[in-house]
Amino acid sequence: MTDWNYTANALIPDGENLPPNVRRYAAILAYDGTGYSGFQRQKHSLTIQHELETALSNVADTPITLLPSGRTD
């Protein structure tokens, strides 16, 4: 085992586990982006990430923040 501190989106070293009560989920998402300014959150534009975080937060009854990544090429 190594001496490491968990942070969101951290690479977990071999032999280590997530801390208790921490979960990670992955999803493949398809959407029609018409009317949105892309996926990732922007200060002055409506985005898919904002809509998805709002919906998930309502279902979970706690704030949900997504850490999106992806490529379009």
Backbone as a ProteinNet text record, in pm:
[ID]
protein_1_A
[PRIMARY]
MTDWNYTANALIPDGENLPPNVRRYAAILAYDGTGYSGFQRQKHSLTIQHELETALSNVADTPITLLPSGRTD
[TERTIARY]
83.5	0	88.2	36.4	110	42.4	113.4	58	0.9	-129.2	-192.6	-320.3	-362	-486.8	-581.8	-704.4	-804.8	-848.5	-857.7	-921.4	-1011.2	-1114.1	-1205.7	-1126.5	-1158.5	-1096.3	-952.6	-912.1	-776.3	-756.6	-636.3	-598.5	-573.8	-632.7	-619	-500.4	-399.6	-281.3	-318.3	-240.6	-260.9	-258.2	-350	-356.4	-435.8	-481.5	-560.8	-707.2	-794.3	-938.1	-992.7	-1111.4	-1179.4	-1211.2	-1211.7	-1252.8	-1397	-1434.1	-1572.2	-1671.4	-1783.8	-1893	-1860.1	-1751	-1719.5	-1750.8	-1824.9	-1863.1	-1825	-1789.7	-1766.3	-1857.5	-1910.8	-1998.7	-1951.2	-1971.4	-1942	-2070.2	-2086.4	-2205.7	-2169.8	-2237.5	-2230.6	-2359.5	-2347.2	-2461.7	-2473.1	-2591.7	-2620.4	-2731.7	-2722.8	-2822.3	-2829.7	-2939.9	-2957.4	-2920.8	-2812.4	-2762.3	-2824.1	-2925.9	-2992	-3044.1	-3011.3	-3057.9	-2963.1	-2852.6	-2753.9	-2620.5	-2535.9	-2402.8	-2296.5	-2312.5	-2216	-2251.9	-2160.2	-2185	-2136.4	-2008.8	-1950.9	-2000.9	-2013.2	-2067.5	-1996.2	-2076	-2026.1	-2102	-2034.6	-2095.2	-2223.4	-2227.2	-2339.6	-2418.8	-2412	-2483.9	-2546.7	-2657	-2722.7	-2649.1	-2612.9	-2537.1	-2602	-2564.6	-2613.3	-2565.9	-2442.1	-2390.3	-2476.8	-2513.3	-2597.8	-2731.7	-2793.5	-2922.7	-2911.2	-2806.5	-2787.7	-2757	-2672	-2643	-2768.7	-2848.7	-2973.4	-3066.6	-3084	-3173.1	-3121.9	-2993.5	-2937.5	-2943.4	-2919.5	-2926.3	-3067.9	-3166.9	-3306.4	-3340	-3294.5	-3321.6	-3247.8	-3121.5	-3040.5	-3068.8	-3136.4	-3164.2	-3036	-2932	-2803.5	-2732.4	-2647.4	-2578.2	-2490.1	-2501.6	-2420.2	-2338.3	-2208.2	-2120.5	-2056.9	-2067.9	-2008.7	-1867.3	-1782	-1647.1	-1635.9	-1690.3	-1698.7	-1564.6	-1552.7	-1438.7	-1486.1	-1423.1	-1461.7	-1391.9	-1403.3	-1342	-1445.4	-1432.6	-1525.3	-1457.7	-1329.9	-1260.1	-1254.3
-118.4	0	125	230	355.7	460.9	569.8	681.2	781	780.2	870.1	925.2	1041.8	1105.9	1107	1065	1062.8	1204.2	1234.6	1356.1	1314.3	1393.2	1361.3	1347.4	1246.8	1219.3	1169.6	1127.3	1079.5	939.5	912.9	778.1	700.1	584.2	504	409.2	420.6	333.1	186.1	98.5	-45.6	-81.8	-165.4	-210.8	-119.4	-5.3	88.2	79.4	126.6	127.5	267.7	291.8	417.8	424	544.5	556.3	508	469.1	425.8	534	492.3	581.8	668.6	643.6	716.4	624.6	676	597.2	672.4	599	655.6	584.6	660.6	605.2	653	573.7	611.5	597.4	683.9	678.3	714.8	653.6	693.1	767.3	887.1	976	1023.5	1016.9	1071	1173.2	1283	1389.3	1473.6	1543.2	1642.4	1777.1	1834.4	1958.1	2084.8	2071.3	2190.1	2274.9	2400.8	2491.2	2501.5	2427	2431.4	2479.7	2527.1	2575	2472.7	2353	2247	2167.5	2079.3	1993.8	2057.6	2096.5	2140.8	2277.6	2290.9	2410.8	2537.6	2641.3	2774	2876.1	2987	3086	3146.9	3178.8	3257	3185.4	3053	2977.3	2852.3	2809.4	2686.8	2568	2471	2355.3	2225.1	2118	1985.5	1948.7	1980.4	1948.9	2013	2139.5	2207.4	2134.9	2101.4	2033.5	1896.3	1822.2	1688.9	1696.2	1789.5	1805.8	1845	1931.8	1973	1853.7	1774.7	1659.1	1554.1	1522.9	1423.5	1472	1600	1657.4	1648.6	1669.2	1657.3	1513.8	1417.9	1277	1232.7	1273.1	1230.9	1312.5	1425.7	1516.9	1564.1	1581.8	1634.5	1690.7	1792	1848.1	1743.2	1734.8	1644.7	1730.6	1706.5	1775.3	1671	1692.1	1601.1	1645.5	1550.3	1577.2	1516.7	1587.7	1530.2	1529.9	1434.5	1430.5	1361.4	1391.8	1328.1	1392.1	1326.8	1376.8	1370.9	1461	1462	1432.2	1396.6	1369.6	1223.2
0	0	0	-60.2	-67.3	19.4	45.8	121.4	21.5	3.5	-93.3	-35.1	-86.4	-45.2	-162.6	-138.4	-243.9	-278.6	-405.7	-456.4	-571.5	-596.8	-706.4	-835.4	-912.9	-1041.4	-1028.9	-908.7	-885.8	-942.6	-988.2	-1027.2	-898.8	-886.7	-765.5	-784.5	-699.1	-713	-697	-759.3	-744.3	-596.7	-555.1	-418.1	-326.5	-376.8	-296.1	-336.4	-251	-277.3	-255.5	-308.3	-279.1	-130.7	-73.3	67.4	84.9	207.7	232.5	190.6	138.6	96.3	-24.6	-93.8	-216.8	-334	-428.9	-546.1	-672.4	-773.1	-905.9	-1003	-1096.3	-1197.5	-1333.9	-1433.5	-1570.2	-1651.2	-1748.1	-1831.9	-1974.7	-2065.7	-2206.2	-2233.6	-2285.2	-2298.5	-2442.7	-2495.9	-2628.5	-2612.5	-2685.1	-2669.6	-2795.8	-2810.7	-2916.1	-2854.7	-2897.9	-2838.6	-2894.2	-2977.1	-3030.9	-2916.4	-2917.4	-2813.1	-2694.4	-2698.3	-2591	-2646.5	-2557.6	-2597.7	-2559.6	-2609.6	-2582.5	-2458.6	-2421	-2305.1	-2175.9	-2171.4	-2044.9	-2001.5	-1869.1	-1804.8	-1852.1	-1878.1	-1913.8	-1830.4	-1798.8	-1708.9	-1763.2	-1892	-1945.3	-2053.5	-2053.6	-2156.3	-2095.1	-2151.8	-2108.9	-2170.3	-2086.5	-2134.1	-2088.5	-2153.6	-2116.7	-1976	-1942.2	-1810	-1701	-1719.2	-1620.5	-1604.6	-1716.6	-1711.9	-1645.4	-1677.9	-1621.3	-1471.8	-1430.1	-1287.4	-1209.5	-1267.9	-1202.3	-1185.1	-1289.7	-1283.2	-1184.2	-1188.2	-1096.9	-951.9	-930.7	-795.6	-739.9	-825.1	-781.2	-742	-819.8	-791.2	-663.9	-650	-535.9	-410.2	-426.1	-315	-246.8	-327.9	-282.5	-405.2	-389.6	-505.9	-574.5	-705	-786.7	-882.1	-886.1	-980.1	-1070.6	-1199.8	-1297.3	-1330.9	-1361.4	-1408.9	-1549	-1648.8	-1782.5	-1854.7	-1943.8	-2034.6	-2160.8	-2267.4	-2391.4	-2509.3	-2621.1	-2743.9	-2854.7	-2947.8	-3060.3	-3193.3	-3189.2	-3315.4	-3349.1
[MASK]
+++++++++++++++++++++++++++++++++++++++++++++++++++++++++++++++++++++++++

